[in-house]
């Protein structure tokens, strides 16, 4: 997945440090974002012909290969960056900021096998967004059930202008805070070092562990967990309360 690739590309520099020439195959949507990634000699678009290589490791097997545990997770600091040119372009689009800007992602890809547990509708989220902040949708795709709600919500949205992850990264960079379900934009925001509040289902993905509200993978992440299955109301009430005091 895109989020997996963003999270684990940090291992490229460890492979490079072993003396390898590193070729990293990534989905097309991530090619521009990953240009200049430390430790990578050549980026290859997924599905294109591969050059000759001596050995191969799936990206998500690298933590095992490097014997990763909670004490030695690499690169807590930001290891991707938004384009300064695109950030300037998006800053011009957004205009003058009057309130703290909060980026929102309330649903992920419908192709994800656990999407029914991790995603919300915008209708669920809206009542929990106090008017002390300005809200910007970071959704690349808005579901049909959310379209009409979004149009009448006052949330700024630019999904047609988000051409690839360099645009999303630039928009994230201009946010004071990103609030997201467990999807690729949450990984992107956290990787950029932006303050990121992540909404998690009662049974979360393995990487978020249990019974903690931070993450050893990302120093800028705060986790909001369901206390019982499908209890988004409790999560959203906590976020509403914290937003009222956010500066």
C-alpha positions, -999 to +999 in steps of 0.1 A: +000+000+000+010+037-004+011+042+034+032+011+039+057+024+013+058+059+029+064+043+063+091+018+054+111+037+027+131+050+057+150+016+055+166+025+022+195+044+038+202+014+061+206-008+030+228+018+014+250+019+044+258-018+039+275-009+007+246-017-018+235+003-048+198+007-039+170+005-065+135+011-050+104+001-068+074+023-059+039+031-072+037+058-098+018+081-074+049+083-051+077+087-077+079+125-075+075+126-037+104+101-033+129+119-055+159+127-034+150+101-007+182+094+012+198+061+004+181+055-030+203+054-061+174+047-086+136+049-083+116+025-105+080+028-113+060-002-102+053-024-132+081-011-154+110-034-165+135-040-137+173-036-143+197-063-133+201-068-096+219-092-072+194-095-044+159-084-036+139-078-004+103-068+000+101-034+016+080-046+046+105-074+053+133-049+059+124-043+096+129-081+101+161-081+081+175-053+104+162-069+136+140-039+144+124-037+178+110-008+198+144+004+208+160+008+173+133+020+149+151+042+124+145+078+114+121+093+139+129+126+123+112+137+090+127+119+060+105+132+032+099+169+023+073+189+005+084+207-027+090+244-018+076+254-052+044+235-047+041+247-011+043+283-024+016+276-050-007+261-025-001+289+000-013+313-027-044+292-033-052+291+004-047+328+010-043+345+044-048+323+074-073+336+100-076+306+122-055+274+128-057+253+097-067+216+102-064+191+074-090+163+074-091+127+061-121+108+072-120+078+048-095+057+029-096+035-001-127+012-005-103-015-018-087-019+017-100-051+033-105-034+067-120-002+053-154-008+070-136-005+104-112+024+097-133+049+077-160+073+088-186+093+069-183+131+068-217+133+084-203+115+115-173+139+117-189+173+111-207+178+144-174+174+162-155+202+144-156+234+164-155+267+146-123+278+162-104+263+133-104+264+095-108+230+079-093+217+047-101+183+031-070+164+021-091+136+005-080+127-030-112+109-035-146+118-019-172+091-017-206+097-032-222+096+002-200+125+013-203+148-017-234+167-008-224+169+028-190+183+018-205+210-005-226+224+024-200+220+051-177+250+047-147+226+045-123+237+017-117+209-007-093+205-037-095+169-047-094+177-085-062+197-080-043+170-060-025+155-090-001+133-070+015+130-035+036+161-040+005+182-040-008+165-010+025+169+008+025+206+000-010+210+014-001+190+045+029+213+050+006+243+052-016+228+079-011+234+116-026+200+123-037+169+103-066+147+116-069+114+097-081+079+098-054+052+093-046+058+057-017+070+035-022+107+041-017+101+079+017+085+071+026+113+048+018+140+073+036+122+101+067+116+078+068+153+071+069+160+108+035+176+110+014+173+141-010+144+132-040+131+152-049+096+140-083+081+146-080+043+152-106+015+154-109-007+185-088-034+168-061-013+151-034-023+126-004-040+142+019-010+137+000+012+162+004-013+190-021-012+220-028+010+250-006+039+240-015+073+225+018+079+207+038+060+181+074+048+181+073+051+143+064+088+142+072+114+169+045+138+157+016+114+160-011+113+186-034+083+186-071+084+194-085+049+200-120+035+201-127+022+235-152-003+221-160-017+187-174+009+163-174+037+189-164+066+168-185+090+189-161+087+219-131+093+196-146+123+180-157+138+213-121+137+225-109+153+193-135+180+196-124+188+231-087+189+222-095+211+191-111+237+213-078+242+231-055+238+200-033+267+191 
